[in-house]
Amino acid sequence: MTPQARGHLAMITFSILVAGSFSLGSIVANQIAPLAITAGRFLIAALIIGMAALVTTGLPRSAAKAPWRYAVLGGLFATYFVLMFYGLKTADPVSTSAVFTLTPVMSAIAGWVLLRQVTTPRMALALTVGATGAMWVIFRADWQAFRAFQIGIGEIIFFWGCMAHAIYTPMVRKLNRGEPAVVFTFGTLVAGCVILTVVGWSDIRATDWANLPLIVWVSLLYLSFFATAASFVLVQFAALRLPSAKVMAYTYIIPTWVILWEIALGRPAPTSLVLVGVLLTVIALVLLLKSEDRPVAGAAHQSE
């Protein structure tokens, strides 16, 4: 399997895991402060990734050089997660995941600014189709709501979190100095945990951790292991092998996974009109992942 293929496989797994965070997050968003649960998930995820790093690549001293890099990345991802929970207090999980599909457009812009990664015509078409599908879902296929530009406060809050996520992706490639993904992830999680603890200390202290409902602890563990630790590694692994826009392309399929999560949790499926927007995001994924160049003999390894 080529490095590019491994990057794509990592992002498929990422999309499934992240979709679960929207459904579970919406259940507990009003039962615990966003800063408190995010600090908890970063702490647990840091412990998991730290142990994984020790038994695999180790934690070389060279990885500690320029620690400001981890503060930048940790701050960006912490911002995304905190604003996600604030958004889920009022926004529907499917609608919120649709907002997340706007990140490829923002990531493509950030990728050009930070890395001069060029967006090809096919990628531009895919981003346009995907953004259209996302807006279709966000406005719930309601033309009058679109004309009035009636977007919920939860979606607006989460949009700013998605902007932080979009910047994060190209920043991984820009700031990485050869550290393995698991080591780089550990540094990012530790930095993010420190930032969240300082900023959210009052919320952390005010949380009655001993008497939280079981669903909160189940969600916290899922978010910590799958939606934080695993997704951190998967995104950083993929970002070192694929262009930023293609890494974030997998966000287009997340609303589809969220719908399946919602159905599995006993919630009603969206209307057929809303599903049209979801279909557009899937088409955008196919377009964005299609290789720009036909592989030639001896160069098949370059195909993505």
Secondary structure in CASP SS format (residue, H / E / C, confidence):
PFRMAT SS
TARGET T0000
AUTHOR 0000-0000-0000
METHOD secondary structure of the structure
MODEL  1
M C 1.00
T C 1.00
P H 1.00
Q H 1.00
A H 1.00
R H 1.00
G H 1.00
H H 1.00
L H 1.00
A H 1.00
M H 1.00
I H 1.00
T H 1.00
F H 1.00
S H 1.00
I H 1.00
L H 1.00
V H 1.00
A H 1.00
G H 1.00
S H 1.00
F H 1.00
S H 1.00
L H 1.00
G H 1.00
S H 1.00
I H 1.00
V H 1.00
A C 1.00
N C 1.00
Q C 1.00
I C 1.00
A C 1.00
P H 1.00
L H 1.00
A H 1.00
I H 1.00
T H 1.00
A H 1.00
G H 1.00
R H 1.00
F H 1.00
L H 1.00
I H 1.00
A H 1.00
A H 1.00
L H 1.00
I H 1.00
I H 1.00
G H 1.00
M H 1.00
A H 1.00
A H 1.00
L H 1.00
V H 1.00
T C 1.00
T C 1.00
G C 1.00
L C 1.00
P C 1.00
R H 1.00
S H 1.00
A H 1.00
A H 1.00
K C 1.00
A C 1.00
P C 1.00
W H 1.00
R H 1.00
Y H 1.00
A H 1.00
V H 1.00
L H 1.00
G H 1.00
G H 1.00
L H 1.00
F H 1.00
A H 1.00
T H 1.00
Y H 1.00
F H 1.00
V H 1.00
L H 1.00
M H 1.00
F H 1.00
Y H 1.00
G H 1.00
L H 1.00
K C 1.00
T C 1.00
A C 1.00
D C 1.00
P H 1.00
V H 1.00
S H 1.00
T H 1.00
S H 1.00
A H 1.00
V H 1.00
F H 1.00
T C 1.00
L C 1.00
T H 1.00
P H 1.00
V H 1.00
M H 1.00
S H 1.00
A H 1.00
I H 1.00
A H 1.00
G H 1.00
W H 1.00
V H 1.00
L H 1.00
L H 1.00
R C 1.00
Q C 1.00
V C 1.00
T C 1.00
T C 1.00
P H 1.00
R H 1.00
M H 1.00
A H 1.00
L H 1.00
A H 1.00
L H 1.00
T H 1.00
V H 1.00
G H 1.00
A H 1.00
T H 1.00
G H 1.00
A H 1.00
M H 1.00
W H 1.00
V H 1.00
I H 1.00
F C 1.00
R C 1.00
A C 1.00
D C 1.00
W H 1.00
Q H 1.00
A H 1.00
F H 1.00
R H 1.00
A C 1.00
F C 1.00
Q C 1.00
I C 1.00
G C 1.00
I H 1.00
G H 1.00
E H 1.00
I H 1.00
I H 1.00
F H 1.00
F H 1.00
W H 1.00
G H 1.00
C H 1.00
M H 1.00
A H 1.00
H H 1.00
A H 1.00
I H 1.00
Y H 1.00
T H 1.00
P H 1.00
M H 1.00
V H 1.00
R H 1.00
K H 1.00
L H 1.00
N C 1.00
R C 1.00
G C 1.00
E C 1.00
P C 1.00
A H 1.00
V H 1.00
V H 1.00
F H 1.00
T H 1.00
F H 1.00
G H 1.00
T H 1.00
L H 1.00
V H 1.00
A H 1.00
G H 1.00
C H 1.00
V H 1.00
I H 1.00
L H 1.00
T H 1.00
V H 1.00
V H 1.00
G C 1.00
W H 1.00
S H 1.00
D H 1.00
I H 1.00
R H 1.00
A H 1.00
T C 1.00
D C 1.00
W H 1.00
A H 1.00
N H 1.00
L C 1.00
P C 1.00
L H 1.00
I H 1.00
V H 1.00
W H 1.00
V H 1.00
S H 1.00
L H 1.00
L H 1.00
Y H 1.00
L H 1.00
S H 1.00
F H 1.00
F H 1.00
A H 1.00
T H 1.00
A H 1.00
A H 1.00
S H 1.00
F H 1.00
V H 1.00
L H 1.00
V H 1.00
Q H 1.00
F H 1.00
A H 1.00
A H 1.00
L C 1.00
R C 1.00
L C 1.00
P C 1.00
S H 1.00
A H 1.00
K H 1.00
V H 1.00
M H 1.00
A H 1.00
Y H 1.00
T H 1.00
Y H 1.00
I H 1.00
I H 1.00
P H 1.00
T H 1.00
W H 1.00
V H 1.00
I H 1.00
L H 1.00
W H 1.00
E H 1.00
I H 1.00
A H 1.00
L C 1.00
G C 1.00
R C 1.00
P C 1.00
A C 1.00
P C 1.00
T C 1.00
S H 1.00
L H 1.00
V H 1.00
L H 1.00
V H 1.00
G H 1.00
V H 1.00
L H 1.00
L H 1.00
T H 1.00
V H 1.00
I H 1.00
A H 1.00
L H 1.00
V H 1.00
L H 1.00
L H 1.00
L H 1.00
K C 1.00
S C 1.00
E C 1.00
D C 1.00
R C 1.00
P C 1.00
V C 1.00
A C 1.00
G C 1.00
A C 1.00
A H 1.00
H H 1.00
Q H 1.00
S C 1.00
E C 1.00
END
